[in-house]
Amino acid sequence: MNLAFHIARRYLFSKKSHNAINIISMVSVFGVAAATIAMVCTLSVFNGFQDLLTG
């Protein structure tokens, strides 16, 4: 098993629920997810406008 993956899994799934690493990790995961959703929606709107303009 990869050492970095082992350490990340150990800190993410620790028994303490208020661990600072868990809080920071969850905030970063939600941030990446929100940015991805925003980019997909923006690209969908632009593709729709392009189809509308080109007919």
mmCIF entry with sequence, helices, sheets and N, C-alpha, C, O atoms, coordinates in Angstrom:
data_MODEL
# 
_entry.id   MODEL 
# 
_entity.id                         1 
_entity.type                       polymer 
_entity.pdbx_number_of_molecules   1 
# 
_entity_poly.entity_id                      1 
_entity_poly.type                           'polypeptide(L)' 
_entity_poly.nstd_linkage                   no 
_entity_poly.nstd_monomer                   no 
_entity_poly.pdbx_seq_one_letter_code       MNLAFHIARRYLFSKKSHNAINIISMVSVFGVAAATIAMVCTLSVFNGFQDLLTG 
_entity_poly.pdbx_seq_one_letter_code_can   MNLAFHIARRYLFSKKSHNAINIISMVSVFGVAAATIAMVCTLSVFNGFQDLLTG 
_entity_poly.pdbx_strand_id                 A 
# 
loop_
_entity_poly_seq.entity_id 
_entity_poly_seq.num 
_entity_poly_seq.mon_id 
_entity_poly_seq.hetero 
1 1  MET n 
1 2  ASN n 
1 3  LEU n 
1 4  ALA n 
1 5  PHE n 
1 6  HIS n 
1 7  ILE n 
1 8  ALA n 
1 9  ARG n 
1 10 ARG n 
1 11 TYR n 
1 12 LEU n 
1 13 PHE n 
1 14 SER n 
1 15 LYS n 
1 16 LYS n 
1 17 SER n 
1 18 HIS n 
1 19 ASN n 
1 20 ALA n 
1 21 ILE n 
1 22 ASN n 
1 23 ILE n 
1 24 ILE n 
1 25 SER n 
1 26 MET n 
1 27 VAL n 
1 28 SER n 
1 29 VAL n 
1 30 PHE n 
1 31 GLY n 
1 32 VAL n 
1 33 ALA n 
1 34 ALA n 
1 35 ALA n 
1 36 THR n 
1 37 ILE n 
1 38 ALA n 
1 39 MET n 
1 40 VAL n 
1 41 CYS n 
1 42 THR n 
1 43 LEU n 
1 44 SER n 
1 45 VAL n 
1 46 PHE n 
1 47 ASN n 
1 48 GLY n 
1 49 PHE n 
1 50 GLN n 
1 51 ASP n 
1 52 LEU n 
1 53 LEU n 
1 54 THR n 
1 55 GLY n 
# 
_struct_asym.id          A 
_struct_asym.entity_id   1 
# 
loop_
_struct_conf.conf_type_id 
_struct_conf.id 
_struct_conf.pdbx_PDB_helix_id 
_struct_conf.beg_label_comp_id 
_struct_conf.beg_label_asym_id 
_struct_conf.beg_label_seq_id 
_struct_conf.pdbx_beg_PDB_ins_code 
_struct_conf.end_label_comp_id 
_struct_conf.end_label_asym_id 
_struct_conf.end_label_seq_id 
_struct_conf.pdbx_end_PDB_ins_code 
_struct_conf.beg_auth_comp_id 
_struct_conf.beg_auth_asym_id 
_struct_conf.beg_auth_seq_id 
_struct_conf.end_auth_comp_id 
_struct_conf.end_auth_asym_id 
_struct_conf.end_auth_seq_id 
_struct_conf.pdbx_PDB_helix_class 
_struct_conf.details 
_struct_conf.pdbx_PDB_helix_length 
HELX_P HELX_P1 AA1 LEU A 3  ? LEU A 12 ? LEU A 3  LEU A 12 1 ? 10 
HELX_P HELX_P2 AA2 ALA A 20 ? THR A 54 ? ALA A 20 THR A 54 1 ? 35 
# 
_struct_conf_type.id          HELX_P 
_struct_conf_type.criteria    ? 
_struct_conf_type.reference   ? 
# 
loop_
_atom_site.group_PDB 
_atom_site.id 
_atom_site.type_symbol 
_atom_site.label_atom_id 
_atom_site.label_alt_id 
_atom_site.label_comp_id 
_atom_site.label_asym_id 
_atom_site.label_entity_id 
_atom_site.label_seq_id 
_atom_site.pdbx_PDB_ins_code 
_atom_site.Cartn_x 
_atom_site.Cartn_y 
_atom_site.Cartn_z 
_atom_site.occupancy 
_atom_site.B_iso_or_equiv 
_atom_site.pdbx_formal_charge 
_atom_site.auth_seq_id 
_atom_site.auth_comp_id 
_atom_site.auth_asym_id 
_atom_site.auth_atom_id 
_atom_site.pdbx_PDB_model_num 
ATOM 1   N N  . MET A 1 1  ? 0.851   -1.181 0.000   1.00 0.00 ? 1  MET A N  1 
ATOM 2   C CA . MET A 1 1  ? 0.000   0.000  0.000   1.00 0.00 ? 1  MET A CA 1 
ATOM 3   C C  . MET A 1 1  ? 0.894   1.240  0.000   1.00 0.00 ? 1  MET A C  1 
ATOM 4   O O  . MET A 1 1  ? 1.955   1.259  0.624   1.00 0.00 ? 1  MET A O  1 
ATOM 5   N N  . ASN A 1 2  ? 0.454   2.246  -0.694  1.00 0.00 ? 2  ASN A N  1 
ATOM 6   C CA . ASN A 1 2  ? 1.197   3.490  -0.784  1.00 0.00 ? 2  ASN A CA 1 
ATOM 7   C C  . ASN A 1 2  ? 1.221   4.187  0.581   1.00 0.00 ? 2  ASN A C  1 
ATOM 8   O O  . ASN A 1 2  ? 0.198   4.255  1.263   1.00 0.00 ? 2  ASN A O  1 
ATOM 9   N N  . LEU A 1 3  ? 2.368   4.696  0.969   1.00 0.00 ? 3  LEU A N  1 
ATOM 10  C CA . LEU A 1 3  ? 2.524   5.325  2.279   1.00 0.00 ? 3  LEU A CA 1 
ATOM 11  C C  . LEU A 1 3  ? 1.654   6.573  2.411   1.00 0.00 ? 3  LEU A C  1 
ATOM 12  O O  . LEU A 1 3  ? 1.014   6.775  3.443   1.00 0.00 ? 3  LEU A O  1 
ATOM 13  N N  . ALA A 1 4  ? 1.625   7.404  1.383   1.00 0.00 ? 4  ALA A N  1 
ATOM 14  C CA . ALA A 1 4  ? 0.816   8.625  1.450   1.00 0.00 ? 4  ALA A CA 1 
ATOM 15  C C  . ALA A 1 4  ? -0.672  8.292  1.564   1.00 0.00 ? 4  ALA A C  1 
ATOM 16  O O  . ALA A 1 4  ? -1.398  8.945  2.313   1.00 0.00 ? 4  ALA A O  1 
ATOM 17  N N  . PHE A 1 5  ? -1.125  7.284  0.826   1.00 0.00 ? 5  PHE A N  1 
ATOM 18  C CA . PHE A 1 5  ? -2.531  6.872  0.910   1.00 0.00 ? 5  PHE A CA 1 
ATOM 19  C C  . PHE A 1 5  ? -2.850  6.330  2.293   1.00 0.00 ? 5  PHE A C  1 
ATOM 20  O O  . PHE A 1 5  ? -3.927  6.590  2.828   1.00 0.00 ? 5  PHE A O  1 
ATOM 21  N N  . HIS A 1 6  ? -1.937  5.590  2.866   1.00 0.00 ? 6  HIS A N  1 
ATOM 22  C CA . HIS A 1 6  ? -2.139  5.026  4.205   1.00 0.00 ? 6  HIS A CA 1 
ATOM 23  C C  . HIS A 1 6  ? -2.260  6.138  5.252   1.00 0.00 ? 6  HIS A C  1 
ATOM 24  O O  . HIS A 1 6  ? -3.133  6.084  6.119   1.00 0.00 ? 6  HIS A O  1 
ATOM 25  N N  . ILE A 1 7  ? -1.401  7.128  5.171   1.00 0.00 ? 7  ILE A N  1 
ATOM 26  C CA . ILE A 1 7  ? -1.440  8.240  6.128   1.00 0.00 ? 7  ILE A CA 1 
ATOM 27  C C  . ILE A 1 7  ? -2.715  9.059  5.943   1.00 0.00 ? 7  ILE A C  1 
ATOM 28  O O  . ILE A 1 7  ? -3.350  9.448  6.923   1.00 0.00 ? 7  ILE A O  1 
ATOM 29  N N  . ALA A 1 8  ? -3.094  9.325  4.688   1.00 0.00 ? 8  ALA A N  1 
ATOM 30  C CA . ALA A 1 8  ? -4.316  10.096 4.434   1.00 0.00 ? 8  ALA A CA 1 
ATOM 31  C C  . ALA A 1 8  ? -5.543  9.358  4.950   1.00 0.00 ? 8  ALA A C  1 
ATOM 32  O O  . ALA A 1 8  ? -6.425  9.966  5.557   1.00 0.00 ? 8  ALA A O  1 
ATOM 33  N N  . ARG A 1 9  ? -5.603  8.064  4.713   1.00 0.00 ? 9  ARG A N  1 
ATOM 34  C CA . ARG A 1 9  ? -6.745  7.286  5.189   1.00 0.00 ? 9  ARG A CA 1 
ATOM 35  C C  . ARG A 1 9  ? -6.779  7.246  6.710   1.00 0.00 ? 9  ARG A C  1 
ATOM 36  O O  . ARG A 1 9  ? -7.851  7.276  7.314   1.00 0.00 ? 9  ARG A O  1 
ATOM 37  N N  . ARG A 1 10 ? -5.623  7.180  7.316   1.00 0.00 ? 10 ARG A N  1 
ATOM 38  C CA . ARG A 1 10 ? -5.546  7.137  8.780   1.00 0.00 ? 10 ARG A CA 1 
ATOM 39  C C  . ARG A 1 10 ? -6.085  8.419  9.403   1.00 0.00 ? 10 ARG A C  1 
ATOM 40  O O  . ARG A 1 10 ? -6.791  8.371  10.411  1.00 0.00 ? 10 ARG A O  1 
ATOM 41  N N  . TYR A 1 11 ? -5.757  9.573  8.805   1.00 0.00 ? 11 TYR A N  1 
ATOM 42  C CA . TYR A 1 11 ? -6.223  10.840 9.363   1.00 0.00 ? 11 TYR A CA 1 
ATOM 43  C C  . TYR A 1 11 ? -7.668  11.151 8.984   1.00 0.00 ? 11 TYR A C  1 
ATOM 44  O O  . TYR A 1 11 ? -8.389  11.768 9.769   1.00 0.00 ? 11 TYR A O  1 
ATOM 45  N N  . LEU A 1 12 ? -8.097  10.739 7.807   1.00 0.00 ? 12 LEU A N  1 
ATOM 46  C CA . LEU A 1 12 ? -9.467  11.025 7.398   1.00 0.00 ? 12 LEU A CA 1 
ATOM 47  C C  . LEU A 1 12 ? -10.488 10.231 8.195   1.00 0.00 ? 12 LEU A C  1 
ATOM 48  O O  . LEU A 1 12 ? -11.556 10.747 8.527   1.00 0.00 ? 12 LEU A O  1 
ATOM 49  N N  . PHE A 1 13 ? -10.173 8.995  8.501   1.00 0.00 ? 13 PHE A N  1 
ATOM 50  C CA . PHE A 1 13 ? -11.125 8.127  9.184   1.00 0.00 ? 13 PHE A CA 1 
ATOM 51  C C  . PHE A 1 13 ? -10.724 7.871  10.626  1.00 0.00 ? 13 PHE A C  1 
ATOM 52  O O  . PHE A 1 13 ? -10.896 6.767  11.142  1.00 0.00 ? 13 PHE A O  1 
ATOM 53  N N  . SER A 1 14 ? -10.185 8.903  11.277  1.00 0.00 ? 14 SER A N  1 
ATOM 54  C CA . SER A 1 14 ? -9.827  8.742  12.678  1.00 0.00 ? 14 SER A CA 1 
ATOM 55  C C  . SER A 1 14 ? -11.084 8.761  13.537  1.00 0.00 ? 14 SER A C  1 
ATOM 56  O O  . SER A 1 14 ? -12.147 9.181  13.080  1.00 0.00 ? 14 SER A O  1 
ATOM 57  N N  . LYS A 1 15 ? -10.966 8.314  14.763  1.00 0.00 ? 15 LYS A N  1 
ATOM 58  C CA . LYS A 1 15 ? -12.123 8.192  15.644  1.00 0.00 ? 15 LYS A CA 1 
ATOM 59  C C  . LYS A 1 15 ? -12.610 9.545  16.160  1.00 0.00 ? 15 LYS A C  1 
ATOM 60  O O  . LYS A 1 15 ? -13.781 9.677  16.517  1.00 0.00 ? 15 LYS A O  1 
ATOM 61  N N  . LYS A 1 16 ? -11.741 10.544 16.206  1.00 0.00 ? 16 LYS A N  1 
ATOM 62  C CA . LYS A 1 16 ? -12.143 11.873 16.660  1.00 0.00 ? 16 LYS A CA 1 
ATOM 63  C C  . LYS A 1 16 ? -12.918 12.566 15.545  1.00 0.00 ? 16 LYS A C  1 
ATOM 64  O O  . LYS A 1 16 ? -12.436 12.671 14.418  1.00 0.00 ? 16 LYS A O  1 
ATOM 65  N N  . SER A 1 17 ? -14.105 13.030 15.860  1.00 0.00 ? 17 SER A N  1 
ATOM 66  C CA . SER A 1 17 ? -14.911 13.679 14.821  1.00 0.00 ? 17 SER A CA 1 
ATOM 67  C C  . SER A 1 17 ? -14.583 15.160 14.681  1.00 0.00 ? 17 SER A C  1 
ATOM 68  O O  . SER A 1 17 ? -14.907 15.762 13.656  1.00 0.00 ? 17 SER A O  1 
ATOM 69  N N  . HIS A 1 18 ? -13.952 15.760 15.679  1.00 0.00 ? 18 HIS A N  1 
ATOM 70  C CA . HIS A 1 18 ? -13.635 17.184 15.627  1.00 0.00 ? 18 HIS A CA 1 
ATOM 71  C C  . HIS A 1 18 ? -12.148 17.410 15.370  1.00 0.00 ? 18 HIS A C  1 
ATOM 72  O O  . HIS A 1 18 ? -11.582 18.417 15.795  1.00 0.00 ? 18 HIS A O  1 
ATOM 73  N N  . ASN A 1 19 ? -11.541 16.496 14.693  1.00 0.00 ? 19 ASN A N  1 
ATOM 74  C CA . ASN A 1 19 ? -10.138 16.626 14.361  1.00 0.00 ? 19 ASN A CA 1 
ATOM 75  C C  . ASN A 1 19 ? -9.980  17.746 13.322  1.00 0.00 ? 19 ASN A C  1 
ATOM 76  O O  . ASN A 1 19 ? -10.775 17.844 12.388  1.00 0.00 ? 19 ASN A O  1 
ATOM 77  N N  . ALA A 1 20 ? -8.963  18.580 13.488  1.00 0.00 ? 20 ALA A N  1 
ATOM 78  C CA . ALA A 1 20 ? -8.765  19.722 12.588  1.00 0.00 ? 20 ALA A CA 1 
ATOM 79  C C  . ALA A 1 20 ? -8.507  19.261 11.161  1.00 0.00 ? 20 ALA A C  1 
ATOM 80  O O  . ALA A 1 20 ? -8.944  19.913 10.212  1.00 0.00 ? 20 ALA A O  1 
ATOM 81  N N  . ILE A 1 21 ? -7.816  18.164 11.000  1.00 0.00 ? 21 ILE A N  1 
ATOM 82  C CA . ILE A 1 21 ? -7.534  17.662 9.655   1.00 0.00 ? 21 ILE A CA 1 
ATOM 83  C C  . ILE A 1 21 ? -8.822  17.224 8.974   1.00 0.00 ? 21 ILE A C  1 
ATOM 84  O O  . ILE A 1 21 ? -8.990  17.447 7.775   1.00 0.00 ? 21 ILE A O  1 
ATOM 85  N N  . ASN A 1 22 ? -9.733  16.607 9.716   1.00 0.00 ? 22 ASN A N  1 
ATOM 86  C CA . ASN A 1 22 ? -11.011 16.196 9.130   1.00 0.00 ? 22 ASN A CA 1 
ATOM 87  C C  . ASN A 1 22 ? -11.828 17.400 8.685   1.00 0.00 ? 22 ASN A C  1 
ATOM 88  O O  . ASN A 1 22 ? -12.445 17.376 7.620   1.00 0.00 ? 22 ASN A O  1 
ATOM 89  N N  . ILE A 1 23 ? -11.833 18.445 9.491   1.00 0.00 ? 23 ILE A N  1 
ATOM 90  C CA . ILE A 1 23 ? -12.604 19.643 9.146   1.00 0.00 ? 23 ILE A CA 1 
ATOM 91  C C  . ILE A 1 23 ? -12.026 20.310 7.904   1.00 0.00 ? 23 ILE A C  1 
ATOM 92  O O  . ILE A 1 23 ? -12.769 20.677 6.993   1.00 0.00 ? 23 ILE A O  1 
ATOM 93  N N  . ILE A 1 24 ? -10.720 20.468 7.862   1.00 0.00 ? 24 ILE A N  1 
ATOM 94  C CA . ILE A 1 24 ? -10.073 21.085 6.707   1.00 0.00 ? 24 ILE A CA 1 
ATOM 95  C C  . ILE A 1 24 ? -10.270 20.230 5.463   1.00 0.00 ? 24 ILE A C  1 
ATOM 96  O O  . ILE A 1 24 ? -10.496 20.763 4.377   1.00 0.00 ? 24 ILE A O  1 
ATOM 97  N N  . SER A 1 25 ? -10.188 18.930 5.607   1.00 0.00 ? 25 SER A N  1 
ATOM 98  C CA . SER A 1 25 ? -10.378 18.032 4.467   1.00 0.00 ? 25 SER A CA 1 
ATOM 99  C C  . SER A 1 25 ? -11.788 18.126 3.918   1.00 0.00 ? 25 SER A C  1 
ATOM 100 O O  . SER A 1 25 ? -11.977 18.163 2.702   1.00 0.00 ? 25 SER A O  1 
ATOM 101 N N  . MET A 1 26 ? -12.765 18.164 4.781   1.00 0.00 ? 26 MET A N  1 
ATOM 102 C CA . MET A 1 26 ? -14.150 18.249 4.318   1.00 0.00 ? 26 MET A CA 1 
ATOM 103 C C  . MET A 1 26 ? -14.428 19.592 3.642   1.00 0.00 ? 26 MET A C  1 
ATOM 104 O O  . MET A 1 26 ? -15.147 19.645 2.644   1.00 0.00 ? 26 MET A O  1 
ATOM 105 N N  . VAL A 1 27 ? -13.870 20.667 4.174   1.00 0.00 ? 27 VAL A N  1 
ATOM 106 C CA . VAL A 1 27 ? -14.043 21.980 3.549   1.00 0.00 ? 27 VAL A CA 1 
ATOM 107 C C  . VAL A 1 27 ? -13.424 21.984 2.155   1.00 0.00 ? 27 VAL A C  1 
ATOM 108 O O  . VAL A 1 27 ? -14.017 22.518 1.218   1.00 0.00 ? 27 VAL A O  1 
ATOM 109 N N  . SER A 1 28 ? -12.246 21.399 2.010   1.00 0.00 ? 28 SER A N  1 
ATOM 110 C CA . SER A 1 28 ? -11.599 21.376 0.702   1.00 0.00 ? 28 SER A CA 1 
ATOM 111 C C  . SER A 1 28 ? -12.346 20.480 -0.276  1.00 0.00 ? 28 SER A C  1 
ATOM 112 O O  . SER A 1 28 ? -12.435 20.807 -1.460  1.00 0.00 ? 28 SER A O  1 
ATOM 113 N N  . VAL A 1 29 ? -12.884 19.361 0.188   1.00 0.00 ? 29 VAL A N  1 
ATOM 114 C CA . VAL A 1 29 ? -13.659 18.476 -0.690  1.00 0.00 ? 29 VAL A CA 1 
ATOM 115 C C  . VAL A 1 29 ? -14.917 19.189 -1.174  1.00 0.00 ? 29 VAL A C  1 
ATOM 116 O O  . VAL A 1 29 ? -15.251 19.116 -2.357  1.00 0.00 ? 29 VAL A O  1 
ATOM 117 N N  . PHE A 1 30 ? -15.616 19.875 -0.275  1.00 0.00 ? 30 PHE A N  1 
ATOM 118 C CA . PHE A 1 30 ? -16.814 20.610 -0.677  1.00 0.00 ? 30 PHE A CA 1 
ATOM 119 C C  . PHE A 1 30 ? -16.470 21.761 -1.619  1.00 0.00 ? 30 PHE A C  1 
ATOM 120 O O  . PHE A 1 30 ? -17.240 22.062 -2.531  1.00 0.00 ? 30 PHE A O  1 
ATOM 121 N N  . GLY A 1 31 ? -15.326 22.405 -1.410  1.00 0.00 ? 31 GLY A N  1 
ATOM 122 C CA . GLY A 1 31 ? -14.909 23.484 -2.303  1.00 0.00 ? 31 GLY A CA 1 
ATOM 123 C C  . GLY A 1 31 ? -14.622 22.994 -3.705  1.00 0.00 ? 31 GLY A C  1 
ATOM 124 O O  . GLY A 1 31 ? -15.028 23.624 -4.683  1.00 0.00 ? 31 GLY A O  1 
ATOM 125 N N  . VAL A 1 32 ? -13.927 21.878 -3.811  1.00 0.00 ? 32 VAL A N  1 
ATOM 126 C CA . VAL A 1 32 ? -13.631 21.305 -5.125  1.00 0.00 ? 32 VAL A CA 1 
ATOM 127 C C  . VAL A 1 32 ? -14.921 20.850 -5.803  1.00 0.00 ? 32 VAL A C  1 
ATOM 128 O O  . VAL A 1 32 ? -15.089 21.040 -7.007  1.00 0.00 ? 32 VAL A O  1 
ATOM 129 N N  . ALA A 1 33 ? -15.823 20.255 -5.042  1.00 0.00 ? 33 ALA A N  1 
ATOM 130 C CA . ALA A 1 33 ? -17.097 19.805 -5.614  1.00 0.00 ? 33 ALA A CA 1 
ATOM 131 C C  . ALA A 1 33 ? -17.920 20.990 -6.114  1.00 0.00 ? 33 ALA A C  1 
ATOM 132 O O  . ALA A 1 33 ? -18.502 20.923 -7.197  1.00 0.00 ? 33 ALA A O  1 
ATOM 133 N N  . ALA A 1 34 ? -17.976 22.065 -5.344  1.00 0.00 ? 34 ALA A N  1 
ATOM 134 C CA . ALA A 1 34 ? -18.736 23.248 -5.753  1.00 0.00 ? 34 ALA A CA 1 
ATOM 135 C C  . ALA A 1 34 ? -18.133 23.888 -7.002  1.00 0.00 ? 34 ALA A C  1 
ATOM 136 O O  . ALA A 1 34 ? -18.867 24.318 -7.893  1.00 0.00 ? 34 ALA A O  1 
ATOM 137 N N  . ALA A 1 35 ? -16.820 23.953 -7.073  1.00 0.00 ? 35 ALA A N  1 
ATOM 138 C CA . ALA A 1 35 ? -16.164 24.525 -8.247  1.00 0.00 ? 35 ALA A CA 1 
ATOM 139 C C  . ALA A 1 35 ? -16.414 23.673 -9.486  1.00 0.00 ? 35 ALA A C  1 
ATOM 140 O O  . ALA A 1 35 ? -16.621 24.205 -10.577 1.00 0.00 ? 35 ALA A O  1 
ATOM 141 N N  . THR A 1 36 ? -16.396 22.362 -9.323  1.00 0.00 ? 36 THR A N  1 
ATOM 142 C CA . THR A 1 36 ? -16.655 21.466 -10.448 1.00 0.00 ? 36 THR A CA 1 
ATOM 143 C C  . THR A 1 36 ? -18.085 21.616 -10.950 1.00 0.00 ? 36 THR A C  1 
ATOM 144 O O  . THR A 1 36 ? -18.321 21.665 -12.157 1.00 0.00 ? 36 THR A O  1 
ATOM 145 N N  . ILE A 1 37 ? -19.030 21.687 -10.032 1.00 0.00 ? 37 ILE A N  1 
ATOM 146 C CA . ILE A 1 37 ? -20.431 21.870 -10.420 1.00 0.00 ? 37 ILE A CA 1 
ATOM 147 C C  . ILE A 1 37 ? -20.617 23.203 -11.142 1.00 0.00 ? 37 ILE A C  1 
ATOM 148 O O  . ILE A 1 37 ? -21.332 23.274 -12.141 1.00 0.00 ? 37 ILE A O  1 
ATOM 149 N N  . ALA A 1 38 ? -19.979 24.251 -10.642 1.00 0.00 ? 38 ALA A N  1 
ATOM 150 C CA . ALA A 1 38 ? -20.100 25.569 -11.274 1.00 0.00 ? 38 ALA A CA 1 
ATOM 151 C C  . ALA A 1 38 ? -19.519 25.560 -12.684 1.00 0.00 ? 38 ALA A C  1 
ATOM 152 O O  . ALA A 1 38 ? -20.100 26.150 -13.594 1.00 0.00 ? 38 ALA A O  1 
ATOM 153 N N  . MET A 1 39 ? -18.386 24.901 -12.873 1.00 0.00 ? 39 MET A N  1 
ATOM 154 C CA . MET A 1 39 ? -17.778 24.847 -14.203 1.00 0.00 ? 39 MET A CA 1 
ATOM 155 C C  . MET A 1 39 ? -18.633 24.046 -15.177 1.00 0.00 ? 39 MET A C  1 
ATOM 156 O O  . MET A 1 39 ? -18.776 24.436 -16.336 1.00 0.00 ? 39 MET A O  1 
ATOM 157 N N  . VAL A 1 40 ? -19.202 22.934 -14.724 1.00 0.00 ? 40 VAL A N  1 
ATOM 158 C CA . VAL A 1 40 ? -20.059 22.128 -15.599 1.00 0.00 ? 40 VAL A CA 1 
ATOM 159 C C  . VAL A 1 40 ? -21.299 22.914 -16.003 1.00 0.00 ? 40 VAL A C  1 
ATOM 160 O O  . VAL A 1 40 ? -21.702 22.881 -17.165 1.00 0.00 ? 40 VAL A O  1 
ATOM 161 N N  . CYS A 1 41 ? -21.901 23.616 -15.061 1.00 0.00 ? 41 CYS A N  1 
ATOM 162 C CA . CYS A 1 41 ? -23.084 24.428 -15.377 1.00 0.00 ? 41 CYS A CA 1 
ATOM 163 C C  . CYS A 1 41 ? -22.741 25.556 -16.343 1.00 0.00 ? 41 CYS A C  1 
ATOM 164 O O  . CYS A 1 41 ? -23.501 25.825 -17.273 1.00 0.00 ? 41 CYS A O  1 
ATOM 165 N N  . THR A 1 42 ? -21.619 26.211 -16.135 1.00 0.00 ? 42 THR A N  1 
ATOM 166 C CA . THR A 1 42 ? -21.203 27.299 -17.018 1.00 0.00 ? 42 THR A CA 1 
ATOM 167 C C  . THR A 1 42 ? -20.949 26.798 -18.428 1.00 0.00 ? 42 THR A C  1 
ATOM 168 O O  . THR A 1 42 ? -21.379 27.424 -19.397 1.00 0.00 ? 42 THR A O  1 
ATOM 169 N N  . LEU A 1 43 ? -20.261 25.684 -18.552 1.00 0.00 ? 43 LEU A N  1 
ATOM 170 C CA . LEU A 1 43 ? -20.008 25.125 -19.879 1.00 0.00 ? 43 LEU A CA 1 
ATOM 171 C C  . LEU A 1 43 ? -21.302 24.690 -20.559 1.00 0.00 ? 43 LEU A C  1 
ATOM 172 O O  . LEU A 1 43 ? -21.438 24.833 -21.774 1.00 0.00 ? 43 LEU A O  1 
ATOM 173 N N  . SER A 1 44 ? -22.233 24.172 -19.804 1.00 0.00 ? 44 SER A N  1 
ATOM 174 C CA . SER A 1 44 ? -23.520 23.775 -20.379 1.00 0.00 ? 44 SER A CA 1 
ATOM 175 C C  . SER A 1 44 ? -24.281 24.984 -20.909 1.00 0.00 ? 44 SER A C  1 
ATOM 176 O O  . SER A 1 44 ? -24.867 24.928 -21.991 1.00 0.00 ? 44 SER A O  1 
ATOM 177 N N  . VAL A 1 45 ? -24.272 26.072 -20.150 1.00 0.00 ? 45 VAL A N  1 
ATOM 178 C CA . VAL A 1 45 ? -24.956 27.292 -20.592 1.00 0.00 ? 45 VAL A CA 1 
ATOM 179 C C  . VAL A 1 45 ? -24.292 27.849 -21.841 1.00 0.00 ? 45 VAL A C  1 
ATOM 180 O O  . VAL A 1 45 ? -24.984 28.236 -22.783 1.00 0.00 ? 45 VAL A O  1 
ATOM 181 N N  . PHE A 1 46 ? -22.969 27.896 -21.868 1.00 0.00 ? 46 PHE A N  1 
ATOM 182 C CA . PHE A 1 46 ? -22.277 28.422 -23.043 1.00 0.00 ? 46 PHE A CA 1 
ATOM 183 C C  . PHE A 1 46 ? -22.513 27.555 -24.272 1.00 0.00 ? 46 PHE A C  1 
ATOM 184 O O  . PHE A 1 46 ? -22.674 28.081 -25.374 1.00 0.00 ? 46 PHE A O  1 
ATOM 185 N N  . ASN A 1 47 ? -22.537 26.251 -24.105 1.00 0.00 ? 47 ASN A N  1 
ATOM 186 C CA . ASN A 1 47 ? -22.827 25.372 -25.239 1.00 0.00 ? 47 ASN A CA 1 
ATOM 187 C C  . ASN A 1 47 ? -24.258 25.569 -25.726 1.00 0.00 ? 47 ASN A C  1 
ATOM 188 O O  . ASN A 1 47 ? -24.517 25.507 -26.928 1.00 0.00 ? 47 ASN A O  1 
ATOM 189 N N  . GLY A 1 48 ? -25.176 25.804 -24.818 1.00 0.00 ? 48 GLY A N  1 
ATOM 190 C CA . GLY A 1 48 ? -26.552 26.085 -25.220 1.00 0.00 ? 48 GLY A CA 1 
ATOM 191 C C  . GLY A 1 48 ? -26.665 27.389 -25.983 1.00 0.00 ? 48 GLY A C  1 
ATOM 192 O O  . GLY A 1 48 ? -27.395 27.466 -26.971 1.00 0.00 ? 48 GLY A O  1 
ATOM 193 N N  . PHE A 1 49 ? -25.949 28.422 -25.539 1.00 0.00 ? 49 PHE A N  1 
ATOM 194 C CA . PHE A 1 49 ? -25.957 29.694 -26.258 1.00 0.00 ? 49 PHE A CA 1 
ATOM 195 C C  . PHE A 1 49 ? -25.346 29.536 -27.643 1.00 0.00 ? 49 PHE A C  1 
ATOM 196 O O  . PHE A 1 49 ? -25.835 30.122 -28.609 1.00 0.00 ? 49 PHE A O  1 
ATOM 197 N N  . GLN A 1 50 ? -24.294 28.760 -27.744 1.00 0.00 ? 50 GLN A N  1 
ATOM 198 C CA . GLN A 1 50 ? -23.642 28.555 -29.031 1.00 0.00 ? 50 GLN A CA 1 
ATOM 199 C C  . GLN A 1 50 ? -24.589 27.839 -29.995 1.00 0.00 ? 50 GLN A C  1 
ATOM 200 O O  . GLN A 1 50 ? -24.678 28.207 -31.166 1.00 0.00 ? 50 GLN A O  1 
ATOM 201 N N  . ASP A 1 51 ? -25.286 26.832 -29.512 1.00 0.00 ? 51 ASP A N  1 
ATOM 202 C CA . ASP A 1 51 ? -26.254 26.131 -30.360 1.00 0.00 ? 51 ASP A CA 1 
ATOM 203 C C  . ASP A 1 51 ? -27.405 27.050 -30.754 1.00 0.00 ? 51 ASP A C  1 
ATOM 204 O O  . ASP A 1 51 ? -27.916 26.961 -31.871 1.00 0.00 ? 51 ASP A O  1 
ATOM 205 N N  . LEU A 1 52 ? -27.811 27.922 -29.855 1.00 0.00 ? 52 LEU A N  1 
ATOM 206 C CA . LEU A 1 52 ? -28.902 28.852 -30.137 1.00 0.00 ? 52 LEU A CA 1 
ATOM 207 C C  . LEU A 1 52 ? -28.493 29.873 -31.196 1.00 0.00 ? 52 LEU A C  1 
ATOM 208 O O  . LEU A 1 52 ? -29.287 30.212 -32.074 1.00 0.00 ? 52 LEU A O  1 
ATOM 209 N N  . LEU A 1 53 ? -27.259 30.362 -31.115 1.00 0.00 ? 53 LEU A N  1 
ATOM 210 C CA . LEU A 1 53 ? -26.803 31.380 -32.058 1.00 0.00 ? 53 LEU A CA 1 
ATOM 211 C C  . LEU A 1 53 ? -26.501 30.802 -33.434 1.00 0.00 ? 53 LEU A C  1 
ATOM 212 O O  . LEU A 1 53 ? -26.756 31.450 -34.450 1.00 0.00 ? 53 LEU A O  1 
ATOM 213 N N  . THR A 1 54 ? -25.963 29.593 -33.474 1.00 0.00 ? 54 THR A N  1 
ATOM 214 C CA . THR A 1 54 ? -25.621 29.004 -34.768 1.00 0.00 ? 54 THR A CA 1 
ATOM 215 C C  . THR A 1 54 ? -26.833 28.375 -35.440 1.00 0.00 ? 54 THR A C  1 
ATOM 216 O O  . THR A 1 54 ? -26.808 28.110 -36.642 1.00 0.00 ? 54 THR A O  1 
ATOM 217 N N  . GLY A 1 55 ? -27.869 28.142 -34.694 1.00 0.00 ? 55 GLY A N  1 
ATOM 218 C CA . GLY A 1 55 ? -29.122 27.664 -35.255 1.00 0.00 ? 55 GLY A CA 1 
ATOM 219 C C  . GLY A 1 55 ? -29.096 26.225 -35.528 1.00 0.00 ? 55 GLY A C  1 
ATOM 220 O O  . GLY A 1 55 ? -30.085 25.670 -36.006 1.00 0.00 ? 55 GLY A O  1 
# 
